[in-house]
Amino acid sequence: METIIDKKRKIIHLDMDAFFASVDQRDFEDLRGKPIAVGGSPDGRGVVAAASYEARKYGVKSAMSSIQALKLCPHIIFTRPRFDVYKQVSDHIRAIFNRYTDLVEPLSLDEAFLDVSDDKQQIGSALEIARRIKREIKSELNLTVSAGVSVNKFIAKIASDMNKPDGLTFIGPSKILTFMEELPVEKFFGVGKVTANKMRSLGIFKGMDLKKQSHADLIRWFGKSGDFFYQIVRGIDDRAVVPNRIRKSIGIEDTFSHDIEQLEELKSILHDLSTRLYGRLEKGDKRGRTLTLKVKYADFTVLTRSISILQIFSNQEDMYQVALALLLKLELDKKVRLMGISISNFQDEKIERFEGYQLSLFEDM
């Protein structure tokens, strides 16, 4: 197959550096230069929503339990999330992006793709635009952002993560094929631990190994993802930067290291899942009315249960209580190996948050 890379596209991926934690350190002098965790608590309850770079040096990262964070960094400082402040800062950042292009695809409050193939200011250079955006975010908000510049979304996103924090990485068309061949498979977006282990068991460790596999074999081994791997290792990614990208649901799930049958343990896990999911919803500035609980038993039977409320879910505790009500209606005399929850039926208009919830007539049980 002949590799055809569109060399005319100019894509930038911008990712704020430790966004929540950096905003807190900016606003509170006593937090600067110290290991902090946004979310969680010193009593060991809850999970970390974001960690400063000082905390990351100890191995602390998002979605980690507070207990584990304290073990890794006993002097870590926990701060309460200020999502209203993060949203205001995000709006300012997005306004900076819009000075250069209207083709902005936000992925969350702190991350976005920009297509600057035809930029508003007729600068012509994506690298120069990225430099200007970085300077403006620093001067106007006193924050840093890392940028990746290339001809497609996949390569730009990888590039933005290469020199964090405050990085700027350009991977031009002439370097893409060599870059992809040397890239370890676990660095491919969409390749998690399970897929990476499967690839390694097949003798696939880098892009060059992946490139040697036939299209048919990759489809056979990895299903639809096999086609994506076949294309992307050749530098082919035609996905457009889509403003106002519509996402139908946001969810989170955990596969347990051992099967669980104790209700109290399941309730504790469900509470952590709801905390982490609420953080993702806030980060993505999403509010929804439908909650879905997913449970996979030890015998691999999967059950999903959904419920809708009259108003949007406005806090983590409401999500947990509704998810718990769904869990208690399930058959709990079998061991559980996976549990997850998701929110859908998003309300995008700006409406007043409703404290508490009411069950609607719709209940998919």
C-alpha positions as a LaTeX table, in Angstrom:
\begin{tabular}{lrrr}
\hline
Residue & $x$ (\AA) & $y$ (\AA) & $z$ (\AA) \\
\hline
Met1 & 0.00 & 0.00 & 0.00 \\
Glu2 & 1.34 & 3.41 & $-0.93$ \\
Thr3 & 1.49 & 5.82 & 1.98 \\
Ile4 & $-0.16$ & 9.14 & 1.21 \\
Ile5 & 0.17 & 11.84 & 3.86 \\
Asp6 & $-1.70$ & 15.11 & 3.46 \\
Lys7 & 1.16 & 17.61 & 3.80 \\
Lys8 & $-1.05$ & 20.68 & 3.51 \\
Arg9 & $-2.89$ & 20.33 & 6.81 \\
Lys10 & $-1.60$ & 22.22 & 9.84 \\
Ile11 & $-2.84$ & 20.77 & 13.11 \\
Ile12 & $-1.92$ & 21.88 & 16.63 \\
His13 & $-2.73$ & 19.95 & 19.79 \\
Leu14 & $-2.56$ & 22.05 & 22.96 \\
Asp15 & $-2.60$ & 20.53 & 26.43 \\
Met16 & $-2.37$ & 22.67 & 29.58 \\
Asp17 & 0.28 & 21.54 & 32.04 \\
Ala18 & $-1.20$ & 19.99 & 35.22 \\
Phe19 & $-4.13$ & 22.35 & 34.68 \\
Phe20 & $-6.17$ & 22.16 & 37.91 \\
Ala21 & $-3.06$ & 22.01 & 40.11 \\
Ser22 & $-1.31$ & 24.80 & 38.19 \\
Val23 & $-4.29$ & 27.13 & 38.56 \\
Asp24 & $-4.34$ & 26.47 & 42.31 \\
Gln25 & $-0.59$ & 27.10 & 42.61 \\
Arg26 & $-0.94$ & 30.28 & 40.61 \\
Asp27 & $-3.69$ & 31.60 & 42.85 \\
Phe28 & $-2.23$ & 30.56 & 46.24 \\
Glu29 & 1.38 & 31.47 & 46.92 \\
Asp30 & 1.75 & 28.95 & 49.75 \\
Leu31 & 1.12 & 26.08 & 47.29 \\
Arg32 & 3.81 & 27.04 & 44.80 \\
Gly33 & 6.66 & 24.57 & 44.40 \\
Lys34 & 4.92 & 22.04 & 46.64 \\
Pro35 & 3.38 & 18.64 & 45.87 \\
Ile36 & $-0.38$ & 19.12 & 45.73 \\
Ala37 & $-3.32$ & 16.90 & 44.81 \\
Val38 & $-6.59$ & 18.43 & 43.68 \\
Gly39 & $-9.36$ & 16.29 & 45.10 \\
Gly40 & $-9.02$ & 13.53 & 47.66 \\
Ser41 & $-8.44$ & 14.24 & 51.33 \\
Pro42 & $-5.79$ & 13.80 & 54.05 \\
Asp43 & $-8.02$ & 11.26 & 55.84 \\
Gly44 & $-7.51$ & 8.92 & 52.90 \\
Arg45 & $-10.98$ & 9.20 & 51.41 \\
Gly46 & $-11.71$ & 9.86 & 47.75 \\
Val47 & $-9.42$ & 10.00 & 44.73 \\
Val48 & $-6.99$ & 12.47 & 43.19 \\
Ala49 & $-8.45$ & 14.51 & 40.33 \\
Ala50 & $-5.13$ & 16.10 & 39.36 \\
Ala51 & $-1.56$ & 16.26 & 40.68 \\
Ser52 & 1.09 & 18.96 & 40.43 \\
Tyr53 & 4.41 & 18.14 & 38.81 \\
Glu54 & 6.02 & 18.20 & 42.24 \\
Ala55 & 3.61 & 15.42 & 43.31 \\
Arg56 & 4.08 & 13.48 & 40.07 \\
Lys57 & 7.78 & 13.09 & 40.89 \\
Tyr58 & 6.66 & 10.80 & 43.71 \\
Gly59 & 4.39 & 8.79 & 41.41 \\
Val60 & 1.13 & 10.51 & 42.35 \\
Lys61 & $-1.30$ & 10.78 & 39.44 \\
Ser62 & $-4.96$ & 11.39 & 38.66 \\
Ala63 & $-7.52$ & 8.69 & 39.55 \\
Met64 & $-5.22$ & 7.43 & 42.33 \\
Ser65 & $-6.74$ & 6.90 & 45.76 \\
Ser66 & $-5.83$ & 9.40 & 48.46 \\
Ile67 & $-4.44$ & 6.54 & 50.54 \\
Gln68 & $-1.99$ & 5.58 & 47.82 \\
Ala69 & $-1.05$ & 9.22 & 47.22 \\
Leu70 & $-0.22$ & 9.62 & 50.92 \\
Lys71 & 1.91 & 6.48 & 50.89 \\
Leu72 & 3.92 & 7.77 & 47.94 \\
Cys73 & 4.15 & 11.36 & 49.20 \\
Pro74 & 3.34 & 11.71 & 52.94 \\
His75 & 3.72 & 15.51 & 52.81 \\
Ile76 & 1.32 & 15.99 & 49.88 \\
Ile77 & $-1.21$ & 18.83 & 50.19 \\
Phe78 & $-4.83$ & 18.11 & 49.23 \\
Thr79 & $-6.90$ & 20.98 & 47.81 \\
Arg80 & $-10.60$ & 21.18 & 47.14 \\
Pro81 & $-11.45$ & 21.37 & 43.39 \\
Arg82 & $-12.62$ & 24.82 & 42.19 \\
Phe83 & $-14.36$ & 23.87 & 38.97 \\
Asp84 & $-15.99$ & 27.26 & 38.54 \\
Val85 & $-12.53$ & 28.88 & 38.49 \\
Tyr86 & $-11.12$ & 26.24 & 36.13 \\
Lys87 & $-14.05$ & 26.85 & 33.77 \\
Gln88 & $-13.42$ & 30.61 & 33.72 \\
Val89 & $-9.74$ & 30.06 & 32.93 \\
Ser90 & $-10.68$ & 27.55 & 30.23 \\
Asp91 & $-13.00$ & 30.08 & 28.59 \\
His92 & $-10.14$ & 32.59 & 28.45 \\
Ile93 & $-7.82$ & 29.98 & 26.92 \\
Arg94 & $-10.41$ & 29.12 & 24.29 \\
Ala95 & $-10.78$ & 32.81 & 23.43 \\
Ile96 & $-7.04$ & 32.90 & 22.76 \\
Phe97 & $-7.38$ & 29.90 & 20.43 \\
Asn98 & $-10.21$ & 31.62 & 18.56 \\
Arg99 & $-7.95$ & 34.57 & 17.73 \\
Tyr100 & $-6.21$ & 32.29 & 15.26 \\
Thr101 & $-8.92$ & 29.90 & 14.01 \\
Asp102 & $-12.56$ & 28.97 & 14.43 \\
Leu103 & $-11.67$ & 25.30 & 13.89 \\
Val104 & $-11.17$ & 24.46 & 17.56 \\
Glu105 & $-12.14$ & 21.02 & 18.86 \\
Pro106 & $-12.08$ & 21.05 & 22.67 \\
Leu107 & $-11.49$ & 17.67 & 24.27 \\
Ser108 & $-11.87$ & 18.96 & 27.83 \\
Leu109 & $-11.37$ & 22.16 & 29.80 \\
Asp110 & $-7.60$ & 21.98 & 29.30 \\
Glu111 & $-7.06$ & 20.33 & 25.93 \\
Ala112 & $-7.97$ & 21.03 & 22.30 \\
Phe113 & $-7.12$ & 20.47 & 18.65 \\
Leu114 & $-6.74$ & 23.47 & 16.33 \\
Asp115 & $-6.74$ & 23.38 & 12.53 \\
Val116 & $-4.71$ & 26.39 & 11.39 \\
Ser117 & $-4.35$ & 25.38 & 7.76 \\
Asp118 & $-6.05$ & 28.69 & 6.92 \\
Asp119 & $-5.48$ & 30.85 & 10.01 \\
Lys120 & $-7.34$ & 34.09 & 10.64 \\
Gln121 & $-4.24$ & 36.25 & 10.91 \\
Gln122 & $-2.63$ & 34.82 & 7.77 \\
Ile123 & 0.52 & 33.89 & 9.68 \\
Gly124 & 0.94 & 30.76 & 7.60 \\
Ser125 & 3.18 & 28.88 & 10.06 \\
Ala126 & 1.55 & 26.49 & 12.54 \\
Leu127 & 4.76 & 26.48 & 14.57 \\
Glu128 & 4.69 & 30.27 & 14.90 \\
Ile129 & 1.00 & 30.21 & 15.84 \\
Ala130 & 1.74 & 27.67 & 18.58 \\
Arg131 & 4.54 & 29.91 & 19.88 \\
Arg132 & 2.22 & 32.93 & 19.99 \\
Ile133 & $-0.54$ & 30.98 & 21.78 \\
Lys134 & 1.97 & 29.78 & 24.37 \\
Arg135 & 3.21 & 33.35 & 24.94 \\
Glu136 & $-0.32$ & 34.76 & 25.26 \\
Ile137 & $-1.44$ & 32.09 & 27.74 \\
Lys138 & 1.68 & 32.78 & 29.81 \\
Ser139 & 1.35 & 36.57 & 29.74 \\
Glu140 & $-2.43$ & 36.75 & 30.22 \\
Leu141 & $-3.01$ & 33.82 & 32.57 \\
Asn142 & 0.43 & 33.04 & 34.03 \\
Leu143 & 0.06 & 29.38 & 33.03 \\
Thr144 & 1.98 & 27.11 & 30.70 \\
Val145 & 0.75 & 24.88 & 27.90 \\
Ser146 & 2.45 & 22.19 & 25.84 \\
Ala147 & 1.91 & 22.09 & 22.09 \\
Gly148 & 2.35 & 19.50 & 19.39 \\
Val149 & 2.39 & 20.52 & 15.72 \\
Ser150 & 2.00 & 18.21 & 12.73 \\
Val151 & $-0.20$ & 17.40 & 9.73 \\
Asn152 & $-2.80$ & 15.29 & 11.56 \\
Lys153 & $-4.46$ & 14.90 & 14.94 \\
Phe154 & $-2.77$ & 11.65 & 15.98 \\
Ile155 & 0.80 & 12.87 & 15.48 \\
Ala156 & 0.06 & 16.31 & 16.95 \\
Lys157 & $-1.35$ & 14.76 & 20.12 \\
Ile158 & 1.66 & 12.50 & 20.59 \\
Ala159 & 3.98 & 15.45 & 19.95 \\
Ser160 & 2.34 & 17.63 & 22.63 \\
Asp161 & 3.18 & 15.04 & 25.29 \\
Met162 & 6.85 & 14.66 & 24.35 \\
Asn163 & 8.39 & 17.65 & 26.12 \\
Lys164 & 6.04 & 18.49 & 28.98 \\
Pro165 & 5.79 & 20.84 & 30.73 \\
Asp166 & 5.88 & 24.00 & 28.61 \\
Gly167 & 6.94 & 22.04 & 25.54 \\
Leu168 & 6.68 & 22.71 & 21.82 \\
Thr169 & 7.31 & 19.80 & 19.46 \\
Phe170 & 7.05 & 19.82 & 15.68 \\
Ile171 & 6.93 & 16.59 & 13.67 \\
Gly172 & 6.96 & 17.44 & 9.98 \\
Pro173 & 5.80 & 15.26 & 7.08 \\
Ser174 & 9.30 & 14.05 & 6.22 \\
Lys175 & 9.82 & 12.70 & 9.75 \\
Ile176 & 6.45 & 11.04 & 10.35 \\
Leu177 & 7.17 & 7.57 & 8.95 \\
Thr178 & 10.47 & 7.22 & 10.81 \\
Phe179 & 8.87 & 8.60 & 13.97 \\
Met180 & 5.99 & 6.12 & 13.83 \\
Glu181 & 8.32 & 3.17 & 13.17 \\
Glu182 & 10.32 & 3.94 & 16.32 \\
Leu183 & 7.30 & 4.63 & 18.53 \\
Pro184 & 6.69 & 1.96 & 21.24 \\
Val185 & 3.23 & 0.42 & 20.85 \\
Glu186 & 2.15 & 1.52 & 24.33 \\
Lys187 & 2.58 & 5.14 & 23.18 \\
Phe188 & $-0.08$ & 4.68 & 20.48 \\
Phe189 & $-3.29$ & 6.34 & 21.65 \\
Gly190 & $-5.97$ & 3.70 & 21.95 \\
Val191 & $-3.49$ & 1.04 & 23.05 \\
Gly192 & $-4.11$ & 0.23 & 26.70 \\
Lys193 & $-2.35$ & $-2.31$ & 28.89 \\
Val194 & $-4.34$ & $-5.29$ & 27.61 \\
Thr195 & $-3.81$ & $-4.43$ & 23.94 \\
Ala196 & $-0.13$ & $-3.62$ & 24.51 \\
Asn197 & 0.40 & $-7.00$ & 26.20 \\
Lys198 & $-1.35$ & $-8.76$ & 23.34 \\
Met199 & 0.81 & $-6.93$ & 20.81 \\
Arg200 & 3.98 & $-7.87$ & 22.67 \\
Ser201 & 2.86 & $-11.51$ & 22.77 \\
Leu202 & 2.63 & $-11.32$ & 18.96 \\
Gly203 & 6.14 & $-9.87$ & 18.70 \\
Ile204 & 4.92 & $-6.32$ & 18.13 \\
Phe205 & 6.96 & $-3.90$ & 20.23 \\
Lys206 & 7.36 & $-0.82$ & 18.04 \\
Gly207 & 5.67 & 0.79 & 15.08 \\
Met208 & 8.09 & $-0.96$ & 12.73 \\
Asp209 & 6.84 & $-4.33$ & 14.01 \\
Leu210 & 3.23 & $-3.22$ & 13.65 \\
Lys211 & 3.89 & $-2.05$ & 10.10 \\
Lys212 & 5.05 & $-5.53$ & 9.07 \\
Gln213 & 1.64 & $-7.05$ & 9.88 \\
Ser214 & $-0.97$ & $-7.50$ & 7.19 \\
His215 & $-4.25$ & $-5.61$ & 7.27 \\
Ala216 & $-6.14$ & $-8.91$ & 7.52 \\
Asp217 & $-4.12$ & $-10.12$ & 10.51 \\
Leu218 & $-4.56$ & $-6.84$ & 12.41 \\
Ile219 & $-8.32$ & $-6.98$ & 11.83 \\
Arg220 & $-8.36$ & $-10.61$ & 12.99 \\
Trp221 & $-6.40$ & $-9.83$ & 16.15 \\
Phe222 & $-7.83$ & $-6.44$ & 17.11 \\
Gly223 & $-11.14$ & $-6.07$ & 15.29 \\
Lys224 & $-12.02$ & $-2.57$ & 14.07 \\
Ser225 & $-9.01$ & $-1.14$ & 15.89 \\
Gly226 & $-6.81$ & $-3.23$ & 13.60 \\
Asp227 & $-7.75$ & $-1.03$ & 10.64 \\
Phe228 & $-6.89$ & 2.09 & 12.65 \\
Phe229 & $-3.49$ & 0.65 & 13.64 \\
Tyr230 & $-2.77$ & $-0.28$ & 10.02 \\
Gln231 & $-3.48$ & 3.27 & 8.86 \\
Ile232 & $-1.93$ & 5.25 & 11.68 \\
Val233 & 1.42 & 3.45 & 11.70 \\
Arg234 & 1.71 & 4.72 & 8.13 \\
Gly235 & 1.01 & 8.26 & 9.28 \\
Ile236 & $-2.49$ & 8.32 & 7.81 \\
Asp237 & $-5.13$ & 10.11 & 9.89 \\
Asp238 & $-7.77$ & 12.00 & 7.93 \\
Arg239 & $-9.95$ & 12.91 & 10.90 \\
Ala240 & $-11.08$ & 16.51 & 10.74 \\
Val241 & $-10.89$ & 19.00 & 13.59 \\
Val242 & $-14.58$ & 19.32 & 14.47 \\
Pro243 & $-15.79$ & 22.31 & 16.52 \\
Asn244 & $-18.57$ & 21.55 & 19.00 \\
Arg245 & $-17.81$ & 17.84 & 18.86 \\
Ile246 & $-20.81$ & 15.98 & 20.28 \\
Arg247 & $-20.09$ & 13.30 & 22.83 \\
Lys248 & $-23.00$ & 11.00 & 23.67 \\
Ser249 & $-21.76$ & 9.77 & 27.04 \\
Ile250 & $-18.91$ & 9.96 & 29.53 \\
Gly251 & $-18.12$ & 6.98 & 31.70 \\
Ile252 & $-15.56$ & 5.19 & 33.79 \\
Glu253 & $-15.11$ & 1.55 & 34.75 \\
Asp254 & $-12.67$ & $-0.64$ & 36.68 \\
Thr255 & $-11.76$ & $-4.29$ & 36.23 \\
Phe256 & $-10.80$ & $-5.66$ & 39.64 \\
Ser257 & $-7.59$ & $-7.57$ & 40.39 \\
His258 & $-9.76$ & $-10.14$ & 42.17 \\
Asp259 & $-13.48$ & $-10.93$ & 42.04 \\
Ile260 & $-15.51$ & $-9.15$ & 44.73 \\
Glu261 & $-18.64$ & $-10.33$ & 46.53 \\
Gln262 & $-18.80$ & $-8.13$ & 49.64 \\
Leu263 & $-21.44$ & $-5.41$ & 49.30 \\
Glu264 & $-19.53$ & $-2.91$ & 51.43 \\
Glu265 & $-16.49$ & $-3.24$ & 49.20 \\
Leu266 & $-18.63$ & $-2.76$ & 46.09 \\
Lys267 & $-20.23$ & 0.33 & 47.64 \\
Ser268 & $-16.81$ & 1.81 & 48.37 \\
Ile269 & $-15.68$ & 1.18 & 44.79 \\
Leu270 & $-18.90$ & 2.69 & 43.46 \\
His271 & $-18.31$ & 5.81 & 45.55 \\
Asp272 & $-14.82$ & 6.21 & 44.09 \\
Leu273 & $-16.16$ & 5.66 & 40.56 \\
Ser274 & $-18.77$ & 8.37 & 41.02 \\
Thr275 & $-16.13$ & 10.77 & 42.36 \\
Arg276 & $-13.84$ & 10.17 & 39.39 \\
Leu277 & $-16.70$ & 10.38 & 36.91 \\
Tyr278 & $-17.91$ & 13.68 & 38.36 \\
Gly279 & $-14.40$ & 15.05 & 37.93 \\
Arg280 & $-14.43$ & 14.04 & 34.26 \\
Leu281 & $-17.83$ & 15.62 & 33.74 \\
Glu282 & $-16.65$ & 18.86 & 35.30 \\
Lys283 & $-13.46$ & 18.83 & 33.26 \\
Gly284 & $-15.48$ & 18.34 & 30.08 \\
Asp285 & $-18.10$ & 20.88 & 31.19 \\
Lys286 & $-20.88$ & 18.31 & 30.76 \\
Arg287 & $-24.13$ & 17.76 & 32.67 \\
Gly288 & $-26.48$ & 14.86 & 32.05 \\
Arg289 & $-29.76$ & 13.35 & 33.19 \\
Thr290 & $-29.25$ & 9.62 & 32.57 \\
Leu291 & $-26.99$ & 7.40 & 34.68 \\
Thr292 & $-26.05$ & 3.89 & 33.59 \\
Leu293 & $-24.54$ & 1.24 & 35.85 \\
Lys294 & $-22.57$ & $-1.62$ & 34.31 \\
Val295 & $-21.66$ & $-4.81$ & 36.18 \\
Lys296 & $-19.73$ & $-7.80$ & 34.87 \\
Tyr297 & $-19.90$ & $-10.92$ & 37.02 \\
Ala298 & $-17.17$ & $-13.53$ & 37.46 \\
Asp299 & $-18.94$ & $-15.74$ & 34.92 \\
Phe300 & $-18.60$ & $-12.84$ & 32.41 \\
Thr301 & $-22.33$ & $-12.11$ & 32.39 \\
Val302 & $-22.81$ & $-8.38$ & 31.84 \\
Leu303 & $-25.78$ & $-6.36$ & 33.10 \\
Thr304 & $-26.49$ & $-2.68$ & 32.53 \\
Arg305 & $-29.17$ & $-0.66$ & 34.25 \\
Ser306 & $-30.12$ & 2.95 & 33.50 \\
Ile307 & $-32.23$ & 5.57 & 35.15 \\
Ser308 & $-33.12$ & 9.14 & 34.17 \\
Ile309 & $-33.91$ & 12.06 & 36.45 \\
Leu310 & $-35.94$ & 15.17 & 35.78 \\
Gln311 & $-32.98$ & 17.52 & 36.20 \\
Ile312 & $-29.26$ & 17.23 & 35.55 \\
Phe313 & $-26.99$ & 15.53 & 38.06 \\
Ser314 & $-25.46$ & 18.45 & 39.94 \\
Asn315 & $-23.05$ & 16.76 & 42.35 \\
Gln316 & $-21.11$ & 13.59 & 43.00 \\
Glu317 & $-23.22$ & 12.44 & 45.94 \\
Asp318 & $-26.42$ & 12.42 & 43.87 \\
Met319 & $-24.72$ & 10.28 & 41.23 \\
Tyr320 & $-23.50$ & 7.87 & 43.89 \\
Gln321 & $-26.90$ & 7.53 & 45.55 \\
Val322 & $-28.66$ & 6.82 & 42.24 \\
Ala323 & $-25.94$ & 4.36 & 41.18 \\
Leu324 & $-26.20$ & 2.65 & 44.57 \\
Ala325 & $-29.97$ & 2.31 & 44.17 \\
Leu326 & $-29.39$ & 0.58 & 40.83 \\
Leu327 & $-26.71$ & $-1.68$ & 42.31 \\
Leu328 & $-28.97$ & $-2.81$ & 45.15 \\
Lys329 & $-31.56$ & $-3.94$ & 42.61 \\
Leu330 & $-29.09$ & $-6.31$ & 40.96 \\
Glu331 & $-28.38$ & $-9.92$ & 41.82 \\
Leu332 & $-25.58$ & $-9.67$ & 44.36 \\
Asp333 & $-25.09$ & $-13.34$ & 45.24 \\
Lys334 & $-22.46$ & $-13.67$ & 42.48 \\
Lys335 & $-18.91$ & $-12.35$ & 42.49 \\
Val336 & $-18.25$ & $-9.17$ & 40.50 \\
Arg337 & $-15.17$ & $-8.65$ & 38.31 \\
Leu338 & $-15.94$ & $-5.24$ & 36.74 \\
Met339 & $-18.10$ & $-2.25$ & 37.57 \\
Gly340 & $-18.62$ & 1.05 & 35.78 \\
Ile341 & $-20.94$ & 4.04 & 35.57 \\
Ser342 & $-21.62$ & 6.57 & 32.85 \\
Ile343 & $-23.66$ & 9.72 & 32.31 \\
Ser344 & $-25.54$ & 10.53 & 29.09 \\
Asn345 & $-28.50$ & 12.57 & 27.87 \\
Phe346 & $-26.44$ & 15.74 & 28.19 \\
Gln347 & $-27.94$ & 19.16 & 28.77 \\
Asp348 & $-25.68$ & 21.59 & 26.93 \\
Glu349 & $-27.61$ & 24.80 & 27.57 \\
Lys350 & $-26.61$ & 26.84 & 30.56 \\
Ile351 & $-29.25$ & 26.11 & 33.20 \\
Glu352 & $-29.33$ & 26.48 & 36.92 \\
Arg353 & $-28.11$ & 23.46 & 38.80 \\
Phe354 & $-30.79$ & 21.51 & 40.64 \\
Glu355 & $-29.81$ & 20.27 & 44.07 \\
Gly356 & $-31.23$ & 16.82 & 44.67 \\
Tyr357 & $-32.98$ & 14.54 & 42.21 \\
Gln358 & $-36.35$ & 13.17 & 41.30 \\
Leu359 & $-36.98$ & 9.96 & 39.41 \\
Ser360 & $-38.79$ & 10.38 & 36.12 \\
Leu361 & $-41.36$ & 8.00 & 34.68 \\
Phe362 & $-38.64$ & 6.56 & 32.43 \\
Glu363 & $-36.68$ & 3.78 & 34.10 \\
Asp364 & $-34.86$ & 1.25 & 31.92 \\
Met365 & $-34.57$ & $-1.72$ & 34.24 \\
\hline
\end{tabular}
